[in-house]
Amino acid sequence: MDLLDKYKKTWENQPEEGNKFSAVDIYKMAKSKSSSIVKWIFIIGILEFVFLNSICFFLDMEEAYLEYEKIGLINFVYYSQVLAYIILFYFLVMFYKNYKSISTIDSTKKLMKKILKTRKTVRNYVIFNLGYMALLMIIVMVAEINFKSEELETKQIFLIILLTLVVTLVLLGVLWLFYQLLYGILLKKLNRNYKELAKLDENN
């Protein structure tokens, strides 16, 4: 049981005339915790962005780009990456804006709405990353099959499709677990704060 839960129990068991003062204190604590959680969501997003982009400096991407060019995907990969960076930057800006807005909110209902918005932003961020990876792998698979269509038999095409789907599902599963570890714990805490605020709002 954390400090907010203990504070809430004390508030619920105290005389009714003291409830209003304690309700304000509980709100302030819930707001402070929510602000801290959203700040960590923003920090983790930044660290993830920097880490994933730093990998490119340690990997030889020239061979991969030569393969993309051979199968006619070099322009698609380039422009899709540019678009992905723009969208990822947008999400980082939204994480920061959510943090700043929660820090200045002075209404329980507004704070609850902002918590819901933050949860939705994180969910959309995860869906985008998973969707982009899946789309990229499927398009590369189709381009590879199309490029080698004259050399491949039906069985080989079937095996390539099956293998690509299995690899894609495994990678998406690993990435999903990664996001559950990174953001899932924070979102659970944020959701608990939302429920506490909802109860607080009902009692007032």
VENJO-V632402 format. One record per residue. N is the residue number from 0. PHI is phi in whole degrees, -180 to 180 (999 if undefined). PSI is psi in radians with two decimals (999 if undefined). Layout:
n: (N | N)
phi: (PHI | PHI)
psi: (PSI | PSI)
This chain:
n: (0 | 1 | 2 | 3 | 4 | 5 | 6 | 7 | 8 | 9 | 10 | 11 | 12 | 13 | 14 | 15 | 16 | 17 | 18 | 19 | 20 | 21 | 22 | 23 | 24 | 25 | 26 | 27 | 28 | 29 | 30 | 31 | 32 | 33 | 34 | 35 | 36 | 37 | 38 | 39 | 40 | 41 | 42 | 43 | 44 | 45 | 46 | 47 | 48 | 49 | 50 | 51 | 52 | 53 | 54 | 55 | 56 | 57 | 58 | 59 | 60 | 61 | 62 | 63 | 64 | 65 | 66 | 67 | 68 | 69 | 70 | 71 | 72 | 73 | 74 | 75 | 76 | 77 | 78 | 79 | 80 | 81 | 82 | 83 | 84 | 85 | 86 | 87 | 88 | 89 | 90 | 91 | 92 | 93 | 94 | 95 | 96 | 97 | 98 | 99 | 100 | 101 | 102 | 103 | 104 | 105 | 106 | 107 | 108 | 109 | 110 | 111 | 112 | 113 | 114 | 115 | 116 | 117 | 118 | 119 | 120 | 121 | 122 | 123 | 124 | 125 | 126 | 127 | 128 | 129 | 130 | 131 | 132 | 133 | 134 | 135 | 136 | 137 | 138 | 139 | 140 | 141 | 142 | 143 | 144 | 145 | 146 | 147 | 148 | 149 | 150 | 151 | 152 | 153 | 154 | 155 | 156 | 157 | 158 | 159 | 160 | 161 | 162 | 163 | 164 | 165 | 166 | 167 | 168 | 169 | 170 | 171 | 172 | 173 | 174 | 175 | 176 | 177 | 178 | 179 | 180 | 181 | 182 | 183 | 184 | 185 | 186 | 187 | 188 | 189 | 190 | 191 | 192 | 193 | 194 | 195 | 196 | 197 | 198 | 199 | 200 | 201 | 202 | 203)
phi: (999 | -89 | -60 | -64 | -64 | -64 | -62 | -67 | -64 | -62 | -64 | -70 | -95 | -86 | -57 | -59 | -67 | -94 | -61 | -64 | -64 | -68 | -60 | -64 | -64 | -64 | -61 | -62 | -68 | -63 | -65 | -63 | -65 | -64 | -62 | -64 | -64 | -66 | -63 | -68 | -61 | -64 | -63 | -63 | -60 | -64 | -62 | -63 | -60 | -66 | -63 | -63 | -78 | -72 | -58 | -59 | -75 | -105 | -111 | -86 | -89 | -62 | -64 | -64 | -67 | -65 | -67 | -60 | -67 | -63 | -94 | 80 | -112 | -60 | -68 | -61 | -62 | -62 | -72 | -69 | -68 | -61 | -63 | -62 | -63 | -63 | -67 | -64 | -63 | -60 | -64 | -63 | -63 | -65 | -59 | -67 | -64 | -62 | -63 | -65 | -71 | -64 | -66 | -112 | -73 | -125 | -130 | -60 | -63 | -66 | -64 | -62 | -63 | -69 | -63 | -62 | -65 | -63 | -60 | -66 | -62 | -64 | -61 | -66 | -63 | -65 | -61 | -62 | -63 | -66 | -65 | -64 | -63 | -63 | -62 | -62 | -67 | -68 | -66 | -63 | -61 | -62 | -65 | -63 | -64 | -64 | -68 | -107 | -58 | -73 | -92 | -95 | -92 | -59 | -63 | -65 | -62 | -61 | -66 | -63 | -63 | -63 | -63 | -63 | -64 | -64 | -62 | -61 | -64 | -65 | -63 | -65 | -63 | -64 | -65 | -64 | -63 | -62 | -70 | -63 | -70 | -72 | -106 | -59 | -63 | -65 | -69 | -65 | -65 | -66 | -66 | -64 | -62 | -61 | -65 | -65 | -67 | -64 | -64 | -62 | -67 | -67 | -79 | -118)
psi: (2.19 | 3.11 | -0.66 | -0.71 | -0.73 | -0.75 | -0.70 | -0.71 | -0.73 | -0.73 | -0.71 | -0.50 | -0.08 | 2.91 | 2.58 | -0.61 | -0.31 | -0.08 | -0.69 | -0.76 | -0.80 | -0.59 | -0.68 | -0.75 | -0.72 | -0.71 | -0.77 | -0.69 | -0.74 | -0.68 | -0.77 | -0.78 | -0.73 | -0.73 | -0.73 | -0.73 | -0.80 | -0.60 | -0.72 | -0.58 | -0.77 | -0.80 | -0.78 | -0.69 | -0.76 | -0.83 | -0.70 | -0.79 | -0.80 | -0.76 | -0.86 | -0.62 | -0.42 | -0.46 | -0.61 | -0.50 | -0.32 | -0.11 | 2.54 | 1.77 | -0.09 | -0.74 | -0.69 | -0.76 | -0.57 | -0.66 | -0.73 | -0.70 | -0.68 | -0.68 | 0.13 | 0.45 | 0.09 | -0.72 | -0.72 | -0.82 | -0.76 | -0.92 | -0.55 | -0.61 | -0.70 | -0.80 | -0.72 | -0.72 | -0.70 | -0.78 | -0.73 | -0.70 | -0.67 | -0.77 | -0.69 | -0.70 | -0.72 | -0.70 | -0.77 | -0.76 | -0.67 | -0.75 | -0.83 | -0.67 | -0.67 | -0.58 | -0.39 | -0.01 | 2.41 | 0.37 | 2.35 | -0.80 | -0.72 | -0.69 | -0.72 | -0.75 | -0.69 | -0.62 | -0.78 | -0.71 | -0.70 | -0.78 | -0.73 | -0.70 | -0.79 | -0.75 | -0.78 | -0.61 | -0.81 | -0.78 | -0.72 | -0.83 | -0.77 | -0.74 | -0.71 | -0.76 | -0.77 | -0.79 | -0.77 | -0.77 | -0.69 | -0.74 | -0.70 | -0.72 | -0.83 | -0.73 | -0.71 | -0.78 | -0.74 | -0.69 | -0.63 | 0.35 | -0.61 | -0.42 | -0.37 | 2.50 | 2.94 | -0.72 | -0.72 | -0.72 | -0.75 | -0.75 | -0.69 | -0.78 | -0.79 | -0.80 | -0.75 | -0.74 | -0.73 | -0.83 | -0.75 | -0.79 | -0.69 | -0.82 | -0.72 | -0.67 | -0.77 | -0.77 | -0.67 | -0.76 | -0.64 | -0.78 | -0.58 | -0.68 | -0.76 | -0.91 | -0.42 | -0.79 | -0.76 | -0.69 | -0.58 | -0.74 | -0.69 | -0.68 | -0.66 | -0.70 | -0.69 | -0.77 | -0.66 | -0.71 | -0.64 | -0.75 | -0.71 | -0.72 | -0.64 | -0.64 | -0.09 | 999)
